[in-house]
Amino acid sequence: MDAYRYPEYYDIAFGAADYAAEVDFFEAATRKFSRTPDWRVFEIACGTAPYLAEWQRHGYRYCGLDLSEAMLDAARAKAAGLSAAADFITADMRSFDPAAVGQADLAYVLLGSIYVGSNREFLDHLGRVAAVLPAGGLYLLDSVVWFDISDNYRRRWTRRRGGITVRMTYRAEIIDPVAQIYNEFVTLDVNDRGTVHKIESRVPTKIFFPQEFRCLVEASPFEFVGWFNDFDLDAPVTPEGRHTVIIRKK
């Protein structure tokens, strides 16, 4: 069973602790580093668009891209319920048509959700994102770069909402150390008001290490701005924590 086919459970498992604080970080980053006014944001691998309400509250128009139609159906329903101005694109992040997205001023991806199989695919992805942004626009990538190579990248937590309990287990298992490919396993153990489900997914994707990532950015239409920890522009960068890299279109 594929976790991405169950948007309600996925939303519970991966919901942010404080959406407002994270959007405030995005806004602070654009004020400090962007060279273009921001009015439309583009979320890659948007899922159910959990940040939509905050972006609407801040006065932005939202565009979300995802490969899962189930996730986007939930996102569209959310937008309708909020009467929010939003656009949704069903496409692969490796091959989407920038013209279908239109212009955005800020792009971002969260929770390490860059699913590519090689550096070449990643560079192609950066080219497509760059085609959406104006010169000086930012792309923020959360938890994409591995800073602690000794970490086993196994995580577990439990979340509850509306009578539903979801225990989430995440693990990364290397399958090709030369190509830096690993399987990302997500298991959701769900108790939905007494009905129990086990939902599992496995997605192969590529590891990026810090200096490799910087070299790739230098070969792309972007320039490196900086690393940041835990949605704080002033926090020192350490191997621990949740890392965001900011790059800017040249």
C-alpha positions in Angstrom: 0.0 0.0 0.0 1.3 3.4 -0.9 1.3 6.1 1.8 0.8 8.8 -0.8 -2.6 7.4 -1.7 -3.9 8.3 1.8 -3.7 12.0 2.2 -5.6 12.3 5.5 -3.2 9.9 7.3 -0.2 11.4 5.5 -1.3 14.9 6.6 -1.5 13.8 10.3 1.9 12.0 10.2 3.8 14.8 8.5 2.0 17.9 9.7 4.2 20.8 10.9 4.3 21.8 14.5 4.0 25.5 13.6 3.1 26.4 10.0 3.0 30.1 10.8 6.6 30.1 12.1 7.9 28.3 9.0 6.1 30.7 6.6 7.5 33.6 8.7 11.0 32.1 8.1 10.3 31.9 4.3 9.2 35.6 4.4 12.3 36.6 6.4 14.5 34.8 3.9 12.9 36.6 1.0 13.2 40.0 2.7 16.9 39.4 3.3 18.0 37.5 0.2 15.5 37.9 -2.6 16.0 40.5 -5.3 12.4 40.4 -6.6 9.1 41.3 -5.0 7.2 38.1 -4.0 3.5 37.6 -4.7 3.2 33.9 -5.9 4.8 30.9 -4.2 5.5 27.5 -5.9 5.6 24.5 -3.6 7.2 21.3 -5.1 6.0 18.0 -3.9 3.2 19.9 -2.2 1.1 17.0 -1.1 -2.1 18.3 0.5 -0.9 21.9 0.5 -0.6 22.1 4.3 0.9 25.6 4.1 -1.9 27.0 1.9 -3.9 28.7 4.7 -0.8 30.5 6.0 0.2 31.7 2.5 -3.3 33.0 2.0 -3.2 34.8 5.3 0.0 36.5 4.3 -1.5 37.6 1.0 0.3 35.3 -1.5 -1.1 33.3 -4.4 -0.2 29.6 -4.1 0.8 27.1 -6.7 1.5 23.4 -5.8 3.0 20.6 -7.9 2.7 16.9 -7.0 2.7 13.6 -8.8 -0.1 12.1 -6.6 -3.6 12.9 -7.8 -5.0 11.8 -4.4 -2.9 14.4 -2.7 -3.9 17.1 -5.1 -7.6 16.2 -4.8 -7.2 16.9 -1.1 -5.3 20.1 -1.8 -8.0 21.3 -4.2 -10.7 20.6 -1.6 -8.7 22.5 1.0 -8.4 25.5 -1.4 -12.1 25.4 -2.1 -12.9 25.4 1.7 -10.6 28.4 2.2 -11.8 30.2 -0.9 -8.1 30.5 -1.6 -6.6 31.6 -4.9 -4.5 28.5 -5.8 -3.2 26.5 -8.8 -2.4 22.8 -8.8 -0.2 20.9 -11.3 -0.1 17.1 -11.6 3.4 16.4 -12.8 6.8 14.8 -12.0 9.3 17.3 -10.5 11.9 15.9 -12.9 9.9 16.7 -16.1 7.2 19.3 -15.4 6.6 22.0 -18.0 7.5 25.4 -16.5 4.9 27.1 -18.8 2.2 25.0 -17.1 3.3 26.5 -13.7 3.7 30.0 -14.8 5.8 32.6 -13.1 6.4 32.4 -9.4 8.7 34.5 -7.2 9.6 32.0 -4.5 9.9 28.2 -4.9 10.4 25.7 -2.1 10.4 22.0 -1.2 10.0 20.5 2.2 10.9 17.3 4.2 13.6 16.2 1.8 11.1 15.6 -1.0 13.5 15.8 -4.0 13.1 12.4 -5.8 15.8 12.1 -8.4 18.1 9.3 -9.5 21.2 11.2 -10.4 23.0 14.5 -10.4 22.0 15.0 -14.0 18.3 14.6 -13.1 18.7 17.1 -10.3 20.4 19.7 -12.6 17.5 19.3 -15.0 15.1 19.8 -12.1 17.0 23.0 -11.2 16.7 24.2 -14.7 13.0 23.8 -14.7 12.6 25.6 -11.4 14.8 28.4 -12.7 12.5 28.8 -15.7 9.6 29.6 -13.3 11.5 32.2 -11.3 12.7 35.7 -12.2 16.3 36.7 -11.8 16.9 37.1 -8.1 14.1 34.7 -7.0 14.8 32.2 -4.3 14.5 28.4 -4.1 14.5 27.0 -0.5 15.2 23.3 -0.1 14.5 21.7 3.3 16.2 18.5 4.5 17.5 17.7 1.1 21.2 17.6 2.0 22.7 15.0 4.3 24.9 16.8 6.9 25.6 13.9 9.2 26.9 10.9 7.3 27.1 8.8 10.5 23.3 9.1 11.2 21.3 6.0 10.4 18.4 8.2 9.3 15.7 6.3 11.2 12.9 8.2 12.8 9.7 7.4 14.6 6.9 9.5 16.1 3.2 9.4 16.8 0.6 12.0 15.9 -3.2 12.3 16.7 -6.0 14.2 15.2 -9.8 13.9 15.2 -9.8 10.4 16.8 -7.2 9.1 14.4 -3.7 8.0 15.6 -0.8 7.6 13.2 2.5 6.1 14.2 5.1 7.1 11.5 8.3 5.1 11.0 10.9 6.4 8.6 14.1 4.7 7.5 16.7 5.2 4.8 18.6 2.2 3.4 21.5 2.5 1.0 21.0 0.4 -2.1 23.9 1.8 -4.3 26.7 3.6 -2.4 28.5 4.6 -5.6 25.5 6.2 -7.2 24.5 7.4 -3.7 21.0 5.9 -4.1 18.9 4.9 -1.1 15.4 3.6 -0.5 13.2 5.9 1.6 10.8 3.7 3.5 7.7 5.2 5.2 5.4 3.1 7.3 2.2 4.5 8.8 0.5 2.4 11.5 -3.0 3.8 11.7 -5.7 3.5 14.2 -8.7 5.2 12.6 -11.3 5.2 15.4 -10.8 1.5 16.0 -10.0 0.4 12.5 -6.3 -0.5 12.1 -4.3 -0.1 8.9 -0.6 -0.6 8.0 0.4 1.6 5.0 3.8 1.3 3.5 5.8 3.0 0.7 9.3 2.7 -0.7 10.8 5.4 -3.0 14.3 5.2 -4.3 16.1 8.6 -4.4 19.6 10.2 -4.3 21.7 11.3 -1.4 23.3 14.8 -1.6 26.2 15.8 0.5 27.0 19.4 1.3 30.0 20.1 -1.0 28.6 18.0 -3.8 25.4 20.0 -3.6 27.3 23.3 -3.8 29.1 22.1 -6.9 25.8 21.2 -8.5 24.4 24.7 -7.7 27.5 26.3 -9.3 26.7 24.3 -12.5 23.1 25.4 -12.5 21.2 28.7 -13.2 21.4 29.3 -9.4 23.9 30.7 -6.9 24.4 29.5 -3.4 23.1 31.8 -0.6 23.6 29.8 2.6 22.7 26.9 4.9 20.3 27.5 7.8 19.2 25.4 10.8 15.8 24.8 12.2 14.0 27.6 10.3 16.2 30.3 11.9 18.4 32.6 9.9 20.7 33.2 12.9 21.2 29.7 14.2 24.6 28.1 13.7 24.8 25.3 11.2 25.6 22.0 12.9 25.3 18.4 11.7 22.2 18.1 13.9 18.9 19.8 13.3 16.7 20.4 10.3 18.7 22.1 7.5 17.4 24.4 4.8 19.6 25.5 1.9 18.7 28.7 0.1 19.8 29.3 -3.5 19.0 32.3 -5.8 18.5 32.4 -9.5 21.3 34.3 -11.2 
